[in-house]
Amino acid sequence: MAKLLCMGELLIDFTPVGETEDGRLLFARNPGGAPANVAVQALRAGTSAGFLGRVGKDMFGDFLVGTLRDCGVETQGLIQDPEYATTLAFVQLNQQGDRDFSFYRSPGADTRLEAGERELALVGQCQLLCFGSLLLTAEPSRSAVEKLVAHAKSLGKITAYDPNWRPPLWPSQEEGVARMRSLIPQADIMKVSDEELQLLTGEADLAAGANALLSQGVFVVVVTRGPKGCAVFTPGYSLERSTYDTLVKDTTGSGDSFFGALLAKVVESGKKPGELTEDELAGFVEFANAAGAVCATKTGAIPALPDTAAIEACQKNVPLLKL
């Protein structure tokens, strides 16, 4: 059974790939969704991974199920819903490769996740449960996530949380922030961008914001900072690490690549987050930085996620980015 179980959205990212002769945008169909990206990256980085979620019983759902299976991700927890369509996201990129999303999900099949016997059993068999906030936007997935995360905590599983702020999916910023905050006390590890950290804590200073999360029971807070690398905070120490100077083409999935690579290292260490030494965690985030940097050199999300050989080659051959 999979050591790492990712729960949440699995969807289609339509990524721009150019224009027709008369200037109309062309989009490529790519498999995506942050938890699915994390599962594939964790698998490629050296641990077993499974996925828990819903897609539609449609052409897009068939494609996504096939993609995860072809990647080697365990799909016992992935169900195709005949009544709801697979969620779609159209991605726009700026000149720096950063992205903006337009979602088609009203509601999507991903929000139909339930916490039944199958789902509870899968959580019980994993070592680490990774989850996000996007299933909190609707029922029944909101209650399912809350129940499954609480179940994982009660069993002593490691829990990893990526809030993954996506404003278009929430009725208001106030509701979105409140829902995202509700899962913080359930997380052992959190990955946030500097923007998300300020949104969740009201603190512009990284250390102050991280301490606000640590005070709620989180053991490891990782703040991803794009070209600035990352900052890591624990109750006992903090550290910063630069990322690698790769040629950025598309940042879609880079944060998920970082998180999946980091969680793979945590799982394979056999340690709880609070047991990791500073040197161990520093090595893990250096590996994760390389994963995210390599991912950004290609388009799409899942197709761009690197394997261990590519990540280690980046660490060996690519200089650190100096800002």
N, C-alpha and C positions, 0 to 999 in steps of 0.2 A: 504494500500500500504506500501511497505517496507520503513522503516526509513533510512536504510543504503543500498546503492546501490554500488556494486563492479563491476568494469568494467575491462575486460582483458582476459587473457588466462585461459582456462580450458583444462587440458590435462591428460595423463596417466603417472604416475610415476611408472616405473618398478623398484622395490626395491629388493635388494638381500636378499634371505632368506636361504642361505646355498648352499650346493653342492651335486651333485649326488655321487654315490659310486666311480665313476671313475674321480671325480674332476671337473666336469662341473658345472658352476654357475647356480643357480636357482633364478628366479626373480618372485616376486608377483606383480600382477596388482593392483595399487592403484590409486584412483582419486587424482588429484593434480592441481597445478597452483596457484600461490600466491594469486591472487584476489579471486579465489574460496575458498581457504583455509580461507582467512580473512572473507568472507561472512559466512561460516559455523561456524567459531569460534565466530563471533559477535552474531550469532543466539543463540549458546549454552551459551553465556555469558549474554544473557538477552535482546536482542533487535531484532526487525524484520529485515530481510536481503533479498536482491534480487541480482540477477546476470545478467550482460549484456555482451554478448559475442557470440562466434560461436564455434561449434564443427562439426565434419563430420557426414554425415548420414551413419554411419558404426557401427560395433559392439561396438567400443570404445565410439563413440558418444552416442549411446543408453545407455550404461552403465553410462556415466557421467551425462546425463540428469536425468536418474533414481536415481542416487546417490543424486544429489542436491534436487530433489523433495522429496525423502525419508527423507532427513535431515530437510526438511521444508523450504528450501530457495525458494523464489519466482522466477519463471523461465520464466515470460512473455517476458523477453529480451534475452532469450537464443534460438538461431536458429541453426538447423542442416543444414549444407550446403551439397548438394548432389554432388558437383563437387570437393571438397577438403577433404583430409583425416584429421582425428583428430591428433593433434601433440602428439608425444611420447617422453618421457625422461627416459633414463636409469641412475639410481643412483648407484654410487659406494661409499662405506663407508670405512674410515680408522679406526684404532684401537680406536680413540677417539670418533667415531660416526659422525664425520664431513663428508660432502658429496661433490661429484663432479658429474657433469651432462654431458651426451652425448645426444644431441637432434636430433630427426628425424622430420624435419619440412621444406619443400622446395617447396612452402610454405605450412603451415598448415591452417586448416580451421579458426583458431583463428585470423589470419591476414586478414580475409575477413569482419570484422566488418564495418558497415556503420552507418552514422549519419542520419537516416531517421526519419520520424514522430514518429514511435514507440519509438525509442531510445531517442529522444528529450523529448517526453512526460514522459517517465520513470524518466529521470533526473529531470524533473520539479516537480515530485511528491515526491522525496526523501528529506531527511534532510541533508544527507552527501553522497558525491560521493567519493569513494576510487578508485584509479587507479595506474597503474605501468607504466613502460617504454617499455615493451617487444613488445607491438603492434606498437611501433614507428619504428620497423625494416623493415616494408614493407607497401605498399599501398594496399587497401584503408584504412586499419586500422589506419595508421598514421594520415591522415587527419581527420578521424572520432574521434579519441581521442582528437585531438586539438580542434575540433569543440564542442564536448560534454563537455569537461572541461571548455572551455570558456563560454558555455551556463550555466553551473552550477554556475560559478562565477558571471555572469550577473544577475542571479536570487537570489544571496545572499546565496547560499548553502555553507555548509562547504565542503572543498576539502581536501583530504588526499592522500599523494603521497609516494609510496615506489619505489624508482628507480630500485631495484632488479637487480643488475649488473650481467649479464650472458654473458661473453665474446664470447662463441661459436656462439651466435646468431647475432653478429654484424660483418660487413665486416672488420672493424678496430676499435681499441680502440678510435681513434680520433673521428670517426663518432658517435660511441656509446656514448661517454661522451658529445659531443655537443648536441645530441638529448636529452639525459637525462637532461642536463642543461636547455633546452628550456622550460621545464614544471615547473621549480622551482618557477618562479614568480606567477604561478597559484595556488600554494599550501598554504593552511592555516596550515596544519600539515605535517611534513615530518618524516619518519622513515628511518634511514640509519645505516649501519654498520660503524665501524670506518674506514674500508678500503674504503667504498663508499664515506664517508665524505671527505677523503683525495683526492680521485679520482675526485670528483666534484668541490672541492674548491682549491686544491693544498696546503692545510694546514695540517700539521701533528698534530698540537695541536688541541685538541677537541674544546676548547672554541673559538679559532680563526676560525676554520672551521664552527662551528655553527653560529658564528656572521656573517660570509660571507653569509650564507643562510638567516638569520634573516634580513639582510640588503636588501634582495630582496623581502621582504614582507611576509615571513613565520612567523607565530605566535608561533608555537611550533616545536622545533627540538628535536627528540628523537634519541639518538645514542645507538644502541644495541651492547653489547660488549661480548656476549657469557657468559662464566663463571664469567666475571667481572660485570654482571648485565647491568645497563644502566645509561646514563647521559642525562639529560633533560635541554634544554635551551629555554628561552623565552626572550622577550625584557626587562622584569622586574626582572627576577630571574633565578637561575639555581639550579639543585639538582642532586644528584647521589643516586641510590638505588642498593643494592646487590640482586642477584637472590637466588634461593633456592637450597639446596644441595641434589638434587635428583640423582638417579642412571641413567646416560645417556646411552641410547641404540641407538637412532637415532635422529639426530638433524633436519631431514627433516621436514619442516613445523613449527619449533619452533618460528622462527621470525614472521611468519604469525599468529601464535597463539597469540603471544605477541601483535601484531598490532590489530588483531580482538577484543581481550579482551579490549584493551585500547580504541578503537573507540566505542565499545559498551557502555563503561562508559561515554564517551564524549556525545554520542547521548542521552543517558538516563538522563544526567544532564540537558538537555534543554538549555545549555549555548554555546556560541561561544567560540572558543579556547582562544581568548584574554580576556575572562571574567573569566576564571578559576583561583581560588586562588592557591597559592603554596601548601597548605595543600590538596586541592582537587586533584590537578594533582599528587602529591606524592602518594596519596591513589590509584589513577588510575594505575600508573605505578607499584606499588607494586602488585596489582591484576594481571596486565599484565605479570610481571616477573614470578608469580606463574603459570600462564597459559602456558607460554613457557617452564617452567621447567617440568611441568607434561607431556606436549606433548612429550618432549625428552625421556621420559621413555618407549615409545612404538614405534613401527616401522610404517612407512608410514606417510602420511600427514593428510588427512581428517579423517581416522579412529582413529588417535591418538589425535585429538583435544578434550580437556576436557570440561565438563559442569561446571556451576557455583559451584555446590556442590563439585566437585573434586578440583577446583581452591581454594575455601575457605578452604577445608580440608588441602591442601598443606600449605596455609598461617598459619594455626593454628598448624599443627603438624610437619612440616619439618623445620629444622634450616636453617638459612641463610648460604650461602656458603662463607667461609672465605679464602681469598687468601693471 
